[in-house]
Amino acid sequence: MAAAPTQASPAASDRTIPAQTDGGRILPARDPRIGAVAFSIDVAGADDVVVGAARLRADQAAWAAMPMAARIGVMQCWLGGVAKRADAIATDADDASSSGC
C-alpha cells in the first residue's frame, strides 16, 4: 500500500501525494542495528490510493504519447541530475542504510 514518510526528504518530488492517515495508522520503521524507531510512515488512506493511481494512469498516457526522442531526452536530463548529486545520494543512502558502512 502507498505510504509517504513523515519526514520530508530534501530530494522529494513536488508531485508527491500528501499522506492522509487512514484512521491515524502510523507504521514505525526501526533501525535493526539498535532497535530504535528511525522514522515513521503514515499509512495512505484508500482515497489517496485512488487519487494517486488515477494520476499515474494519466501521466502514463501522456508519457506514452511522447515521441521516443522526447522520452530519451527526459531520461537523459534525469540521469544528469542523478550524476550531479551522486555524492549526496551516496551519503544519504549510507546515512539511511542499516549496514553501518
C-alpha positions, 0 to 999 in steps of 0.5 A: 500500500502507498505510504509517504514518510513523515519526514520530508526528504530534501530530494522529494518530488513536488508531485508527491501525494500528501499522506492522509492517515487512514484512521491515524495508522502510523507504521514505525520503521526501526533501525535493526542495528539498535532497535530504535524507531528511525522514522515513521510512515503514515499509512495512505488512506484508500482515497489517496490510493485512488487519487494517486493511481488515477494520476499515474494512469494519466501521466502514463498516457501522456508519457506514452504519447511522447515521441521516443526522442522526447522520452530519451531526452527526459531520461537523459536530463534525469540521469544528469541530475542523478550524476550531479548529486551522486555524492549526496545520494551516496551519503544519504543512502549510507546515512539511511542504510542499516549496514553501518558502512 
